[in-house]
């Protein structure tokens, strides 16, 4: 969940759980801005924008918010125990978790069955485990960063997915954000036999295709959808969309409108 304009102080009560071997309820918190300080079991951790703190959700804790307009929280249960831990902004697991969770909350990923929801929970649990493992081995990771950047193609794609609506999104911008060279990211895409530009265009077109067939967006103009996914030129959007899907955006929308109306017709309910 995301909490907007949070109170300056939060207090979590102790659940009374004493079995150290039990599965642990873990809370991951990340502020969008400002500063969050958390006190738990005599420990104190502070994090800023794009950083996070992991803590035991069953133990009493105090949260102090300083100029925080939004704080994102993820509560899940995982095997094993871990104390309160600060997660830096460049932690690969945190980067992937943030973008994946954002995509889920925005309805960009299908969650219309128990099986898909279970897969999403398992995936986010795995990302949290990876995030904690990275944070617990700072010396090893520091050595690796001296040799080469540790940003994976998966993390880069998650970053792109969360930023598709930005018309100015570029490889240079992403490289600056992650502190690597554009050539490093280019090599990641070359390993898949494609370029960054090809991938970005593909994802924008596929996002637009998904939105056009969404029955909840039938009132939204095609041009508005094009701008929503980051296109600044409507004619370019129409041209590349038809080349990708063999039909114009309006034709795709009409096809799915026909399917929806047929499904709602008498005798098909």
N, C-alpha and C positions, 0 to 999 in steps of 0.2 A: 504494500500500500504506500501511498504518498500522503503525508500530512502537511497541509499548507498553513502558514502562519502559526506555527506551534507555540504553545505556552512556554515562557522562559524556563520553567522547571518541570521535569517529569520525575515521578517516583514509581518504581516497580517494586512490588512486595515480594518477599521470599515465599516460594511455593511450599517450602518444608521438605523438599526432596533431598534425601541424604544418601541414596544408593549411588556410589561412585561408578558402579558398573552399568548403570542404566543408560538407555539412549538419552541423548541430551537435546533439549530444545534450544536451538541457537538463534540468536537475533543478530541480523546484520543491519547496521544503520549507516546512511551516507547523506550528508547535508548537500544541498544544491549551492549553498553559499554560507557565509558567516563561519561560525566556530561552534563546535559541540564538544563539551567535556563530560565524560562519563566516569563515575566513581562506583566501584564494586569490589567488595571483599578487601578493602584497604588499598586497592589499586586505582590509579587515575590515568585515563587516556584521553587525548585531545585530537580531533581531526578537523580538517578544513574541506573546502570544495574538492570533489573528485576523490577524496580519501574515504575510508570506512573504518568502522570498529565492529569487531565480532565479540559477542559476550554471551554468557549463559543466561538464557531467558528465565530460568527457574530461581535465580538468585536475586536478592534485593539489589537495586541499582538506582542511582540518581543521575538524571540528565540535565545539564545546564546549557541552554541555548543562548547564543550571543549573535544577534543580527541574522538569524536563520529564517528565510522565507518559506523554505520547503525542506522536509527531511524524508528520505525514502527508507522504507523498512521492509525486511524480508524475514519471516519467521518460519523455520523448518526444523524437523527432527532428524538427527543424524547419529550414527554409531560413534562411540568414543567420546571422550571429554576434552575440552579445551578451555583454557582460561581466557580472560579478556585480552584481545590482541588488536593492535593498530595495523591497518592495511594501507600501504602507500598507494598513491595515485597511479603508478606505473606497474602495479601488480597485474599480470596478464589475466588471472582468473577473475579479478574484480572488473576489469575492462569488459571482458566477455559477458560476465553476469549482468552488469549494468545495462548493456545494450539488449541482451536477450530478454531480461525482465521488462524493459521499456517496450519492446516489440509485443510482448504478451499483453501488457496492460493497455496498449493502444489498439488491441484487436487485430494486429497485423499477422498473427499466426493463428491457425485453426485450433480451437480448444473445444470442439463440439462433441467430444466423446470422453468417457472415463479413461480409455486407453491413451488418448493424446494428452489428457491432463496428467496422467501418471508418468508419461514419458517426459513431460516438461518438468515435473517435480524432480524426477531422477536426474535430469540433465542439470538443473540448477543446484541440486545437492552435490553433484560431482564438481561443479564449478566452485562451490564453496569449499569443498575439500581441497581442491587444487589451490585456491586462493590462500587457505590456511597453510598448506604445505610450503608454498612459496615464501610466505611471511616468516615461517619457522626456520628457513634456511637462507638468511640474508647474505652470509659470507659466500656461500656457493654461488648464489645468483649474481652477486657483485662481480665475482671472478668471471662468470660467463658474459656479463655485459661488457667487460673490457675486451673480450675476444670478438663478440658480435652482438647485434641487437637481439632481444628475445621476443619481440613482437611477432606473433604467428599470423599466418594468412587468415585463420579463423577469426582472430581478434580484429584484424583489419576489415574483414567483411562485415563483422558485427558493427563496427564503427561507421562503415558506409551505409549500412541498413538504417541506422538511427539518424543519418544526416541526409537522406535522399532528397528531402524537401528543400535543401539549400541549393539554389541555382549555381552558387559560386564554389560548390564543393570541388576540390582539386586534390591531386596527388601531393602537390607541394604543401597544401594546408594540412593534410593528414600527416605528412612526414614531419612537419614542424611540431605538431601536437605530440607526436610520439618520440621526438628527439632522434630521428634517424634520417638518412638521406633518401631522396626520391628514388635513387638507383636501387636501394635495398628493397623497396616496395615493388619496383618494376620487376626485379628478379623473382619475387614471390609469384607474381602473375605469369611471368614467362614460363615458370615451372608447370603451369597449367595450360600453356599454349595459347594465352590470350594477353590482352593489355588491360590496364586499369580503365581506360575509356570504354572499351568494349563491355567490360563487366558492369560499369556504372550505368551505361545505356540499357543493358539487358535488365538490370534490376529495376530501373525506373519504368521501363515498358511493362514488365511483369507486375509491378505494383499497380500501375494504371489499369491493366487488364483485370486484376482482382477487384479494384474499386468499381470498374464499369459493370461488372457482373454482380455486384453487391446490391441486393434489393433494398437495403437501407439508404442507398445513395442515389436513387433514381431521380431525385429532384436536383441533384448537383450537376451543373453544366459540364460538358466535356472539357471545355477550356479551363474551368476551375480545377478539374481533376488533373489536367496536364500541369498546371502551375503547382498543385499540391505535391506532385512527385518530382518537382525540380526543373521542369522544362520552362525556358523563358521564351521560346519561339514556337507558336502553335502550329505553324505550317511544317516545321521540322518534326514536331511530335506526330502529326498526322501521317507524314511520309514514312518515318521510321516505324511507326506502329503498324501500318499496313504491310510494310516489308517483313516485319517480324511475325505477324499473325495472319496475313493473307486477307485482311479485311480492315475497314476503317473503324475508328473507335465507335462511331454511331451505329455501324452495322453490328458490331459485337454486342453493344448494349441492346439493340433491337432483338437480336437472337435470344438473349437470355430473358428479355421481357416476355417473349413469346412462350418460352419454356415455363416461366413462372405462372403466366396466365393460364396455360394449359393444365398445369398442376392444380390450380385453384378451381378449375371448371367443375360443374356438378358431375358427380359420378367418379371423380378422381380423388376425392378426399379420403 
